[in-house]
Amino acid sequence: MTQNLDGGAGTIQIRCNRQARKLKLWLSLNGTVCVTRPPEVSRRRAMVFAMENHIWIEAQRQKLDKLQSMHDSLPRSEMR
């Protein structure tokens, strides 16, 4: 099950995975914050977990922006 919520960190996608053992936070290439949670952890707790890690999220977004700008500035002949 996937649930999209809009928190202060932007769009937060919460997924329930039966095989998950703990909360997992990651950032997709389009900048969406994703949280994978085990079934015994509530959606509300997963959202709080994402909001508690807003500093990490912002740092990852800055890294992603930097990588994307570097990629965009490469001459087309160097990209394969």
Contacts in CASP RR format, 6 or more apart in sequence:
PFRMAT RR
TARGET T0000
AUTHOR 0000-0000-0000
METHOD contacts of the structure
MODEL  1
MTQNLDGGAGTIQIRCNRQARKLKLWLSLNGTVCVTRPPEVSRRRAMVFA
MENHIWIEAQRQKLDKLQSMHDSLPRSEMR
1 15 0 8 1.000
1 16 0 8 1.000
2 13 0 8 1.000
2 14 0 8 1.000
2 15 0 8 1.000
3 13 0 8 1.000
3 14 0 8 1.000
3 15 0 8 1.000
3 43 0 8 1.000
4 11 0 8 1.000
4 12 0 8 1.000
4 13 0 8 1.000
4 14 0 8 1.000
5 11 0 8 1.000
5 12 0 8 1.000
5 13 0 8 1.000
5 14 0 8 1.000
5 47 0 8 1.000
6 12 0 8 1.000
7 47 0 8 1.000
7 50 0 8 1.000
7 51 0 8 1.000
8 51 0 8 1.000
8 54 0 8 1.000
9 33 0 8 1.000
9 50 0 8 1.000
9 51 0 8 1.000
9 54 0 8 1.000
9 57 0 8 1.000
9 58 0 8 1.000
10 33 0 8 1.000
11 32 0 8 1.000
11 33 0 8 1.000
12 32 0 8 1.000
12 33 0 8 1.000
12 34 0 8 1.000
12 35 0 8 1.000
12 47 0 8 1.000
12 50 0 8 1.000
13 28 0 8 1.000
13 32 0 8 1.000
13 33 0 8 1.000
13 34 0 8 1.000
13 35 0 8 1.000
14 34 0 8 1.000
14 35 0 8 1.000
14 37 0 8 1.000
14 43 0 8 1.000
14 46 0 8 1.000
14 47 0 8 1.000
15 34 0 8 1.000
15 35 0 8 1.000
15 36 0 8 1.000
15 37 0 8 1.000
16 36 0 8 1.000
16 37 0 8 1.000
16 38 0 8 1.000
16 39 0 8 1.000
16 43 0 8 1.000
17 36 0 8 1.000
17 37 0 8 1.000
17 38 0 8 1.000
18 38 0 8 1.000
18 39 0 8 1.000
20 36 0 8 1.000
20 37 0 8 1.000
20 38 0 8 1.000
21 38 0 8 1.000
22 38 0 8 1.000
23 35 0 8 1.000
23 36 0 8 1.000
23 37 0 8 1.000
23 38 0 8 1.000
23 41 0 8 1.000
23 45 0 8 1.000
23 46 0 8 1.000
23 49 0 8 1.000
24 35 0 8 1.000
24 36 0 8 1.000
24 37 0 8 1.000
25 33 0 8 1.000
25 34 0 8 1.000
25 35 0 8 1.000
25 49 0 8 1.000
25 50 0 8 1.000
25 53 0 8 1.000
25 56 0 8 1.000
25 57 0 8 1.000
26 33 0 8 1.000
26 34 0 8 1.000
26 36 0 8 1.000
27 33 0 8 1.000
27 34 0 8 1.000
27 57 0 8 1.000
27 60 0 8 1.000
27 61 0 8 1.000
27 64 0 8 1.000
28 34 0 8 1.000
29 64 0 8 1.000
31 61 0 8 1.000
31 64 0 8 1.000
33 50 0 8 1.000
33 57 0 8 1.000
35 46 0 8 1.000
35 47 0 8 1.000
35 49 0 8 1.000
35 50 0 8 1.000
37 43 0 8 1.000
37 45 0 8 1.000
37 46 0 8 1.000
50 57 0 8 1.000
71 79 0 8 1.000
END
